[in-house]
Amino acid sequence: MAYSVMKTMSRQPRLRAGHSLAEMLVAMVIASMVLAAILGVYARANRAAEAVRRKIDTPVLAAEVLQLIARDLDRLVGAEDVTVQIRNGFDNGFVTGQLILRRTVRDIHNKEQLLEEITWRSGYDFDSAIPGLVIYRSHEGVGLEDKLLDAKREDVESRYPLIPVCRGVTYFKIEVPKGLNFVDRWAEASLPPGVKVTLSFAEPYETVRGTLDVQDYEKTSRTIAIDRMREIRFAVPSTTGGTGQESEEGGDEEPVQPTRSSVPTSRRR
C-alpha cells in the first residue's frame, strides 16, 4: 500500500520554480530605464568634456591656421606678377571661403607660366559623424616647398592636391576691406588692400534663411595687410604753435638754422 502511494506520487509532474511573463516585462522595463539614465549621464559628460576641449583648443588651433594663411600671403604678395582671388559661399548650410594666391612668370617667348599657386578653401566634412567643415591647403607650381621630401611630396600632391589642415570648423570666411565695409569676392587684377580671415569651431545655429552661423564673440578673425608700402597722410603740429602741413614721409620738419657761439673770447695783454 505504501509502495503504491509512493509510486503514484513519483509519477506526478514536478513544478519548476520560474518567473512569470509579467515579472520579466517589469524587469526589462526597469533595466531599460536604468540603461537610459546611464546613457544620458554619459552623453552629458561627453558634451561637457567636448565643450571644455573646444574652449581650450579652439583659440590655439585658430591662431595656428590664421598664422599659416598670413605666412603664405606675406611670402607671395611681396613678389611680382601675383594675383589674389577670393570668393565665399555655402556648403550644406555652413559658410565657406576660398583664397587663391597665384604667381606667374614670363618665359623667353613672353608666354605666361605658372610659377606657384597656393589655395586655401573649406568644404563639408562627409567623413565625420559631427557636421562641420574641413580646411584644405594646396600648393602647385614649379618649385616644391619641402626639398627634403621632394620625391614623396610630388607623388602625394599629384594624387591628393588638397591637404586637410584641420577639421571641426563651423565657420570659415575670407573678406576684403573696402572703405568701412567688407566684400566677400575679389577677382580684380590689382591686389586688395588687405585680407580678413574669420573662422570658428563653436556650435552653429540656424538663421532665418536656413543657413548656419556662429555668434560673433565665438569667431576668431585676423586682418592681413597686403599693400604695406602705401602712403599714409598725417599732420604734425608746428613747433611755432601753428598747424603743420600734411606729410607723407614723417611730417614737416623746420630747418635748423646754424647759430654762433656767444661765449666771449679772452684777450692777452
Steps between C-alpha positions, in 0.01 A plus 500: 500500500767746596705393201213569261441845650865594460500371142195707419656814649821446307306490172347844559683785308722722710437876490816701412563837666509789244384854411174597347471709183391805698807481723728477198336802339538702818868403523560600140331837550709573810821395323422722201431798729830448681685465169339816361600692813859376473519591132357845572760567768774379266374722216488806725849429631627452146347829384647682799845355433470592132402857590798534732733355237369743239549798730860392560596392148301744287704821561829318450390314188332806349813709560717235333279485190488879471878517539548252214275705273681821596834335426390405149373852437822658625716271288317534169346845500838673522609345169415616149218374278285378789120490489254440783158344454241478778150362505256373763196280499307230687552126525221304673401822676849583631679821396804410288778706345775461244827688451722447195848652481649466152847608392599493132816564302577580135722266303737592216206499259308744724256225584344492844594196707371398843779531754308435821139471611370459854133432570320517834143374500245327722253224424241290677643207696314193376727260691420636847201405714478860624389755234773748418759619251854403408757766410728394214821644362658419166831603347579469131771637279854453380675491836406274790488631854687223682827414329562204730183325388491590133445148368231405751334838498477510122328161501261595781404838357437347158241265653371725779538867400291619797662420835265524805629744762232470770149363553203599711474852356152650506574839341765604246478829313751715311423866431665812358468837676350765275442831670302443817355170376627162380446319172496121477628474142816623327595421140671822391846515346624735771579379849246563777599738780471221754347163578283420801474132594238386753447148630333326791460157656198591714156343486303658212140615500250512214412841359166610361630432148573138586878539506731442797687773686705546817477769765740789438674464834586139411673595172874555465610755239826634366556775244815474290615814320594451135627839381748583775677769296195724475536865585339609825421868530516660840546847647767605748442816706753776442745586776407869466148435613337495156359208312757290320461385144404151403788267439544161342852424612511579868355851527639844423811595689622856529857552385749553775681833464867507594578720802821671611642453839448794736788412733746795506859436410771618735779737393857486598649814629 
